[in-house]
Amino acid sequence: MRTIETVIVGGGQAGLAMGRCLTDRGRDYVVLERGRVGERWRSERWDSLRLLTPNWMSRLPGHSYRGPEPDGFMAKGEVADYLTAYARSFAAPLEEGTTVLSAARDGAGWRVETDRGGWRARNLVVATGNCDVPRVPEAASGLAAGVQQVTTKTYRNSEALPEGGVLIVGASATGAQLADELHRAGRDVVLAVGRHNRLPRSYRGRDIMWWLDRMGILDRSIDDLRDPEDGRREPSLQLVGAAERRPLDLGSLAARGVRLAGRLIGASGSTVRFDDGLGERLAGADEKLFALLERVDRYAAAHGLDDRLPAPSRPRSVTLPDSGPEELNLAAAGIRSVLWATGFRRTYPWLPAEALDERGEIRQRHGRGAQPGLYVLGLQFMTRRRSSFIDGVGRDAEELAGAIDRRHAALAA
Ligand SMILES: Cc1cc2nc3c(=O)[nH]c(=O)nc-3n(C[C@H](O)[C@H](O)[C@H](O)COP(=O)(O)OP(=O)(O)OC[C@H]3O[C@@H](n4cnc5c(N)ncnc54)[C@H](O)[C@@H]3O)c2cc1C
């Protein structure tokens, strides 16, 4: 059993950002990672994935993108390399290939068991990721055994799917990106559309992320939301990081031949059913988008940017000739696989039950857990909208490192 001040679980951007902040404060810690640094980018994501945030938006404490394409979008392997370089830049004390199996309160601190020995620590920082386990709806269990089901964690590329059409469930960033990819690969694609956030790649000559960053929209605090759950349930941004900066809206996907349907509400054998909310959802996403673009225009005018930027021009509303099918027989439509792009949940089987709420999420406020010395990082809208982004986790890490410092001072007093 080794003793250390802080154990950080997870060697992704969150765990490393936390490590860097503790290094800067001269604190003693170890990062335990079950795979390699940036493991999710190496083994849990599809082949063609690129960041949807521009490279300049990869700022981490003490580290930023210095490559030749600040406005480009790193491929997933480049993200893993970027994180590896980050870990090296401050000689992060890392134990890769080490899985945390359990953590329990131990006096004023924690006792952490791994498959490679135990640790005693005052603080435990959970940085195991917001996108942990695919969330697959109940309906999946009703599908005929002959339909191949994949999630965004297991999908790699079009060739790895059985021949034929594909039903993609979920039209946020991932579902829309993969509908685009599979349709370009010559597949018939049906896309079941739930709540989504439509965004243009660029607006008035600037990447949309530049606007969201500059206008402080990504800094919106969880404390400013009437219901914090709204923030945690916010759909991802319907964007793709591609060199030609193409938009990824459902209107252009539909115009190219992707068939849109409502939200999937049931499945029995070969038949799936959709709700009738497609039109309403498309209109709702457009309404939100146009409100955002008006806000951008007001910001541009107020900050003297109008003369330097192209004039405003609105993307077209997404309108469809019909409200989508109510029902679809997959076999008759030649669809042999279903891709669940329905988001993620988190599991912490190694944490004590009292650390978790009734849904299995860590009880926390601003990353401080319910037990002394327990912290969490990288959750969606944990403190601010950008908390789970590469470009946002650093500020949370700095604040939590400050909290750890204060806890040590208090325990030492
Ligand atoms: C498809 C997709 C695309 C995304 N694109 C972007 C983007 O363009 N820009 C952006 O800013 N964000 C993006 N994100 C969001 C976010 O940046 C990523 O989810 C990122 O991986 C989160 O980093 P993290 O360090 O919080 O968690 P993770 O990367 O999930 O890291 C957690 C680490 O913990 C390890 N771990 C888990 N359990 C244990 C255990 N018991 N013991 C030891 N180790 C453990 C895992 O192996 C993993 O390496 C994307 C997310 C997804 C899913």
PDBQT file of the ligand as one rigid body, heavy atoms in Angstrom, charges set to zero:
ROOT
HETATM    1  C1  LIG A 501     -17.250  11.239 -30.131  1.00  0.00    +0.000 C 
HETATM    2  C2  LIG A 501     -16.799  12.367 -29.254  1.00  0.00    +0.000 A 
HETATM    3  C3  LIG A 501     -16.244  13.493 -29.843  1.00  0.00    +0.000 A 
HETATM    4  C4  LIG A 501     -15.827  14.554 -29.039  1.00  0.00    +0.000 A 
HETATM    5  N1  LIG A 501     -15.299  15.665 -29.646  1.00  0.00    +0.000 NA
HETATM    6  C5  LIG A 501     -14.882  16.698 -28.888  1.00  0.00    +0.000 A 
HETATM    7  C6  LIG A 501     -14.302  17.849 -29.499  1.00  0.00    +0.000 A 
HETATM    8  O1  LIG A 501     -14.227  17.975 -30.714  1.00  0.00    +0.000 OA
HETATM    9  N2  LIG A 501     -13.865  18.857 -28.679  1.00  0.00    +0.000 N 
HETATM   10  C7  LIG A 501     -13.968  18.787 -27.334  1.00  0.00    +0.000 A 
HETATM   11  O2  LIG A 501     -13.532  19.704 -26.639  1.00  0.00    +0.000 OA
HETATM   12  N3  LIG A 501     -14.539  17.711 -26.729  1.00  0.00    +0.000 NA
HETATM   13  C8  LIG A 501     -14.989  16.674 -27.479  1.00  0.00    +0.000 A 
HETATM   14  N4  LIG A 501     -15.550  15.574 -26.866  1.00  0.00    +0.000 N 
HETATM   15  C9  LIG A 501     -15.809  15.629 -25.406  1.00  0.00    +0.000 C 
HETATM   16  C10 LIG A 501     -14.596  15.354 -24.529  1.00  0.00    +0.000 C 
HETATM   17  O3  LIG A 501     -13.534  16.184 -24.904  1.00  0.00    +0.000 OA
HETATM   18  C11 LIG A 501     -14.157  13.905 -24.605  1.00  0.00    +0.000 C 
HETATM   19  O4  LIG A 501     -15.203  13.081 -24.176  1.00  0.00    +0.000 OA
HETATM   20  C12 LIG A 501     -12.914  13.634 -23.763  1.00  0.00    +0.000 C 
HETATM   21  O5  LIG A 501     -12.466  12.328 -24.024  1.00  0.00    +0.000 OA
HETATM   22  C13 LIG A 501     -13.175  13.780 -22.280  1.00  0.00    +0.000 C 
HETATM   23  O6  LIG A 501     -11.963  13.714 -21.601  1.00  0.00    +0.000 OA
HETATM   24  P1  LIG A 501     -11.886  13.252 -20.080  1.00  0.00    +0.000 P 
HETATM   25  O7  LIG A 501     -10.472  13.283 -19.661  1.00  0.00    +0.000 OA
HETATM   26  O8  LIG A 501     -12.877  13.998 -19.289  1.00  0.00    +0.000 OA
HETATM   27  O9  LIG A 501     -12.408  11.740 -20.121  1.00  0.00    +0.000 OA
HETATM   28  P2  LIG A 501     -11.910  10.505 -20.985  1.00  0.00    +0.000 P 
HETATM   29  O10 LIG A 501     -11.220  10.901 -22.220  1.00  0.00    +0.000 OA
HETATM   30  O11 LIG A 501     -13.093   9.624 -21.077  1.00  0.00    +0.000 OA
HETATM   31  O12 LIG A 501     -10.794   9.864 -20.037  1.00  0.00    +0.000 OA
HETATM   32  C14 LIG A 501     -11.100   9.081 -18.932  1.00  0.00    +0.000 C 
HETATM   33  C15 LIG A 501     -10.012   8.060 -18.755  1.00  0.00    +0.000 C 
HETATM   34  O13 LIG A 501     -10.276   7.317 -17.564  1.00  0.00    +0.000 OA
HETATM   35  C16 LIG A 501      -9.860   5.983 -17.758  1.00  0.00    +0.000 C 
HETATM   36  N5  LIG A 501     -10.583   5.158 -16.786  1.00  0.00    +0.000 N 
HETATM   37  C17 LIG A 501     -11.909   4.922 -16.717  1.00  0.00    +0.000 A 
HETATM   38  N6  LIG A 501     -12.187   4.109 -15.672  1.00  0.00    +0.000 NA
HETATM   39  C18 LIG A 501     -11.015   3.838 -15.067  1.00  0.00    +0.000 A 
HETATM   40  C19 LIG A 501     -10.646   3.052 -13.924  1.00  0.00    +0.000 A 
HETATM   41  N7  LIG A 501     -11.555   2.403 -13.194  1.00  0.00    +0.000 N 
HETATM   42  N8  LIG A 501      -9.333   2.997 -13.586  1.00  0.00    +0.000 NA
HETATM   43  C20 LIG A 501      -8.402   3.669 -14.312  1.00  0.00    +0.000 A 
HETATM   44  N9  LIG A 501      -8.701   4.411 -15.394  1.00  0.00    +0.000 NA
HETATM   45  C21 LIG A 501      -9.986   4.503 -15.762  1.00  0.00    +0.000 A 
HETATM   46  C22 LIG A 501     -10.236   5.712 -19.219  1.00  0.00    +0.000 C 
HETATM   47  O14 LIG A 501      -9.462   4.658 -19.761  1.00  0.00    +0.000 OA
HETATM   48  C23 LIG A 501      -9.953   7.048 -19.886  1.00  0.00    +0.000 C 
HETATM   49  O15 LIG A 501      -8.689   7.121 -20.496  1.00  0.00    +0.000 OA
HETATM   50  C24 LIG A 501     -15.960  14.489 -27.620  1.00  0.00    +0.000 A 
HETATM   51  C25 LIG A 501     -16.510  13.344 -27.051  1.00  0.00    +0.000 A 
HETATM   52  C26 LIG A 501     -16.917  12.276 -27.861  1.00  0.00    +0.000 A 
HETATM   53  C27 LIG A 501     -17.522  11.073 -27.225  1.00  0.00    +0.000 C 
ENDROOT
TORSDOF 0
